């Protein structure tokens, strides 16, 4: 399935398979620099996976057309939810695009294992499960949508759900 429109035609739901999870804040919301706590993550797509990259670009194109029709703004690279990992200094991002996605504290993403079991349930010691973590391969459900308000114009991604696929290599800081 390439993508499906949700009730809001200015939003497109997509499923990305076999992407790498990074900066995983999916079990507990986290606020950055004093900001409102949110669930979030980055999802790395190999530049060689042209099918998935094109799926994301097509969703973005459809959202832009739905929101702005003929009067499309000229976006800068940092106004898209998908970015070029080669321009980042984070380990493991080379040769990838990545999508930053998040959701409000009151809307935690669904987190499932391949068998459908709920990975959001906490263990006996009241800690989140051990998967998925940054570096793991996951499937992810995202809503791609247009922001067009007093805070600016951009294309964002909302994190809806994550499905653990397999364990991956943990990220470590780059050395200079």
Steps between C-alpha positions, in 0.01 A plus 500: 500500500657828392294728721146563609316823555359551847176689565692826465606515136790724603652207687635175355562184704796289391657178620877468471645152529847401619630841603748566780382667819718775646458744789222275629277682746204272436431356846520821703450854369799728527524879484804660341644835612207561734244410233178304544561126545426301182541150368745506211750320286700518182451231237791435263436391143790376288551718194513173304139426603354715223153345537466624859663836427260552207204401721590777744559755225166413338318543832668839550407606146134403556486691830650812339249487213208452741606787725625760254355401162676732251658745749767261632762653730870448433618283788852489638646157580436547873127552438445137398461204734742305278863606498834390360700302756825576318465858628490387865788417732317211669648153466308269267324773304736497201339353188150553641211738501319533829155605611452675832159424645332561832172519682356673801531354849127417504535290180761228564590299190387140475802272547470138385716195446486306172247262657274795583564495875499834680856613578378809685404289802750541781688219669457396864750768610284763321754575226427504127592200292846454357390530138500682274802718570709738293677296232222241465316431175132595521191557294343838569163665435514875442261775404660752263327838528531867411557763765361833384452734794651787701802278577582460131461269206663159495436131444490295822465136599293370790608174662203259515654159561818295504539126441822332608655288222849407623787610718759725341835657567487758778612850411813638664633856491732586211858563596678804367 
